[in-house]
Amino acid sequence: MSITAPRRGRVERVTKETSVLVEVDLDGTGNVEVSTGVGFFDHMLNQLGKHGLFDLLVKTEGDLHIDAHHTIEDTSLALGAAFREALGDKSGLRRFGNASCPLDESLAEVTVDLSGRPYLVHSEPEGMAPMIGPEYDTTMTRHILESFVAQAAICLHVRVPYGRNAHHIVEAQFKALARALRAASERDPRATGVPSTKGVL
């Protein structure tokens, strides 16, 4: 991929449960337009675009009359696929990135490797509140990350060593994820080719 080539991904995913459109530009300015029908999830996707400086368009219509699970899951799968498409062959990228982000009493630590191999390690404080608002089940955070990682084909480690407020615990993770992805996907002016001894990622 040319160092000046646009790094954009576009994925449409339509099932009997959801209809999802995701567009991402890795070299954007953090311009985000998100509508999934799940308010807190929209808030988290806004964090991802804003702090990653990714331009992000997400439009999802799902079976919210059942619950938010399918909507969140399918959006996360499409987001991962779009991110992978935008990365191209990963020539000239830094590949690794990490970030720590506090949010009041909570701290999130995220490390990412654009490895081409999906793997997730995820830990949060025990005893979190089960819901944030009326729609967001806090067990979905790990599932969002699992779904994203599976389609983006990246290795992702997310750790929240401490925190009390569930909103803060989850939001800190998305901010740190955004910063780590931003660092890993940046172009390295000293690098040539794919950043792997294998020659492919």
N, C-alpha and C positions, 0 to 999 in steps of 0.2 A: 504494500500500500504506500502511495506517495505521502510524504510528510505534510503535504498541503491538501490531501484528499479529504473531503467531508467524512466525518465519522458519525454516521447516523444509522439508526435502526428503526424499522417499522414492522409491527406485527399485528395481525388481526386474528382473533381466536373466537370462534363461534361454536357453541354447543347448545344443547337443549336447555341448559341451565343459565348460560351467560352469553353476552356478546361484548367483546373487549377489543379496543383499539389502543395501542401504545406506540408512541413515537418518541425517540430520544436522540438528542444531539450532544455528544460528549464534549464538544467545544463551544458550548453555549454560554449563557450569562446567568443561568438560574431562572429563566422564564418558565413558569409552571402553570399549566391549565389542567386541573384534575377534577373529575366527577365520577365517583363510584356509587354514590348513594349511602356510603358509610362514612359519617363525618370524621371520626377520629382517624380512620385509615387515610382519608384525603389529607388530613393534617400531617400525617407521617410522610406521605409521598411528597408533599410540599417541602418538608424538611430535606428530603433526599435530593430534590432538584436544586433548592436554594443553596444548600451548603456544599453540594457537589459541583455547583456551577454547570449543571446539566440542564438543557432545555428539555422539558418533559410535557408531553400531552398524553393524558389518560382519560378515556371515555369508556365506562363500563355500565352495562345494564344487566342486572342479575335478578335471581329469584329471591329477593329480599323478603318476600312474604313467608318464606321458609325460615331462613336466617341469613347471616352475612357470610357464612363459610365459603360457599361456592364463589361468590363475588370476589372475596379477598384472595382466595386460592388461585383462581383463574387469572386475575389481574397480575398477581405475583409471577405466575408462570410466563405470561406474555411479556412482562417487564424484563425478566431474565433473558428471554429469547431475543428481545430487542437490543438489550445491552450487549449480548454476545455478537449479534450482527454488526453493531456499531464498532466493536473492537477490531473487526476485520481479522487479518492474520497476526496482529499484535506486534508487527515490526516497529522497532524504535521506541517501544513503551518501557516505562520503568518496571512494570510487572508487579512489584510488591508495594504495599502501602499499609500504613497503620495510623491510627488516630485515637486519642483519648478525649472524651468530651464530658464535662460535668454538667449537671442540671440540678442546681440547689444541692440537696443531700445525696443525690445519685451520681454515679460515675460509670461510664461505659467505655470499654477498651475493645477496639476492633483492629484485626490484622487480616489483610487479604492478599491472596496470590492468584493472579490471572493464569492459572496453571493449565486450564483445559480439562481438569479433573474435578468433578463436583465433590466437595466434602465440607461438612459443617460441624463445628464444635460450638455449643451455645450453653451459657449458664446465666441464670438470673437468681436474685435472692429468693429464698423460700418464703412462703406465706403471703405472696402478692394477692391483692384484691382480685377477685375473679373477673370483674367487668370494669371497663372504663366507659362511662356513659351507658346508654341503653343498648348499644349494638356491638361493642368491641369486646370479645372474649380474650382475656390476656394470654390464654394458651395459644392464640393465633400468631403471636409474634414469632415464635420458633417456626411455625408452619409457613409463614411468609418467607422467612429466610431459607428454609428447606426448599421451597418451591423456586425461589429466585436462583439459588445456587445450582439446583438441578438443571435449569435451562441456560444459565449464564456460563456453566462449566467452570466455576471458580472454587478455590479453597477459601473458606471464611471461618475465622475464629472470633466469636463475640463473647465478651465476659463483662458482667456487671457485678463487681465484687461487693458492692453495698448500695443500698437505696431503700427508701421507705414508701414513697408515693408511687403508685403504679404508673400514672401518667408520666412522671419524671423518668422512671426506669425505662419505659419503652421509648420515649422521645429521645433520651440520651443515646440509645442504641442507633436510631436512625440518623442522628446527626453525626455520630462517629463513623457509621457505615458510609455516609456521604463523603466525608473527608478522606477516609481510607481509599474508597473507590476513585476519588478524584486524584489522589497521589499515585495510585497504581496505574491509572490509565493515562497519566500525563506523558507527553513525549519527552524522551531523554535526548538532549542535543549531542551527547557523546556516543550514543548507541547507534549501531547499524545492525540491521537484520532483526531476527526474532531473539528475544532475551532468554535463550535456552541452549544448553549444549546439545540438545536433541535436534535443534534446528526447526522445531515446530512446537506450538502450544495449542 
